[in-house]
Amino acid sequence: MHMSDSPALGTWTMAAFHQSPDPDRESVADLLLQVRQGAPDAMDRLFSLVYAQLRRIAHRRLQGERLGHTLSTTGLVHETYLKLVDQSRIDWQDRGHFFAMAARAMRQILVDYARRYHTQRRGGGLQRVALTDGSAVEEQADLMLAVHEALGRLADVNERLSQVVECRYFAGLTEEETAVALGVTARTVGRDWVKAKGWLYQELRG
């Protein structure tokens, strides 16, 4: 479903994403503190502040994506917002924590779309999506779901490696962005990414 077909989103408005707060008056850290304190419009202002970066991240992640869904860059950012704003019990720590949670939200959204695609393929009562290359789309959906399930097992072995995959594969973060999200160095992310890919290769082959 296109985001434009969605019902009204409560008190939140699309305009909140496109406002440009004065960077001298507010920072991500300040707004996260306000979110923790329950300020009613703090999350809207926070997303307005980081919207451009989240949009770049979402655009990178969806480039070449062929899961047979209609999710756009804007749609992924807005659905990420809705998932995050619903997390009222999160004890937001810092900018890195925010982007780590955004990566997790994107993972959940993309996996949900992959699952819906499989439901449609099985004729589960939903309207089929017209696809130009069904085999390629199905392979991508299968891979995404397989990686998602494998990450649960990887987290039991090494949680940080699992988090690196979540950031790099599902959210499309760069090494530097992943480093900020996880509170480590970019070099550490690079090493962890190599290890994680090796583990996943062996796991998915089995």
ChimeraX attribute file (.defattr): number of C-alpha atoms within 10 A of each C-alpha:
attribute: neighborCount
match mode: 1-to-1
recipient: residues
	/A:1	9
	/A:2	10
	/A:3	14
	/A:4	8
	/A:5	7
	/A:6	8
	/A:7	7
	/A:8	9
	/A:9	9
	/A:10	6
	/A:11	6
	/A:12	14
	/A:13	11
	/A:14	11
	/A:15	9
	/A:16	17
	/A:17	20
	/A:18	14
	/A:19	14
	/A:20	12
	/A:21	13
	/A:22	9
	/A:23	9
	/A:24	6
	/A:25	7
	/A:26	13
	/A:27	17
	/A:28	18
	/A:29	16
	/A:30	14
	/A:31	23
	/A:32	23
	/A:33	17
	/A:34	17
	/A:35	22
	/A:36	16
	/A:37	12
	/A:38	12
	/A:39	12
	/A:40	10
	/A:41	14
	/A:42	19
	/A:43	21
	/A:44	20
	/A:45	23
	/A:46	23
	/A:47	23
	/A:48	19
	/A:49	23
	/A:50	16
	/A:51	21
	/A:52	14
	/A:53	12
	/A:54	25
	/A:55	17
	/A:56	15
	/A:57	20
	/A:58	24
	/A:59	19
	/A:60	16
	/A:61	20
	/A:62	18
	/A:63	11
	/A:64	8
	/A:65	14
	/A:66	18
	/A:67	25
	/A:68	22
	/A:69	18
	/A:70	13
	/A:71	19
	/A:72	15
	/A:73	18
	/A:74	16
	/A:75	17
	/A:76	23
	/A:77	24
	/A:78	19
	/A:79	16
	/A:80	23
	/A:81	20
	/A:82	14
	/A:83	16
	/A:84	18
	/A:85	17
	/A:86	10
	/A:87	11
	/A:88	11
	/A:89	8
	/A:90	13
	/A:91	13
	/A:92	20
	/A:93	12
	/A:94	17
	/A:95	18
	/A:96	20
	/A:97	17
	/A:98	20
	/A:99	22
	/A:100	24
	/A:101	20
	/A:102	21
	/A:103	29
	/A:104	19
	/A:105	23
	/A:106	25
	/A:107	21
	/A:108	16
	/A:109	18
	/A:110	23
	/A:111	20
	/A:112	12
	/A:113	18
	/A:114	23
	/A:115	17
	/A:116	18
	/A:117	23
	/A:118	15
	/A:119	15
	/A:120	15
	/A:121	16
	/A:122	11
	/A:123	11
	/A:124	12
	/A:125	9
	/A:126	12
	/A:127	10
	/A:128	14
	/A:129	13
	/A:130	9
	/A:131	13
	/A:132	10
	/A:133	10
	/A:134	15
	/A:135	10
	/A:136	14
	/A:137	19
	/A:138	18
	/A:139	12
	/A:140	17
	/A:141	23
	/A:142	17
	/A:143	14
	/A:144	20
	/A:145	16
	/A:146	15
	/A:147	21
	/A:148	20
	/A:149	12
	/A:150	16
	/A:151	22
	/A:152	12
	/A:153	15
	/A:154	21
	/A:155	13
	/A:156	9
	/A:157	11
	/A:158	13
	/A:159	13
	/A:160	16
	/A:161	22
	/A:162	23
	/A:163	24
	/A:164	26
	/A:165	26
	/A:166	24
	/A:167	27
	/A:168	19
	/A:169	17
	/A:170	24
	/A:171	27
	/A:172	23
	/A:173	25
	/A:174	17
	/A:175	19
	/A:176	14
	/A:177	20
	/A:178	28
	/A:179	21
	/A:180	20
	/A:181	23
	/A:182	18
	/A:183	15
	/A:184	13
	/A:185	14
	/A:186	17
	/A:187	12
	/A:188	13
	/A:189	26
	/A:190	17
	/A:191	11
	/A:192	19
	/A:193	21
	/A:194	12
	/A:195	13
	/A:196	20
	/A:197	13
	/A:198	11
	/A:199	14
	/A:200	19
	/A:201	12
	/A:202	9
	/A:203	15
	/A:204	11
	/A:205	6
	/A:206	6
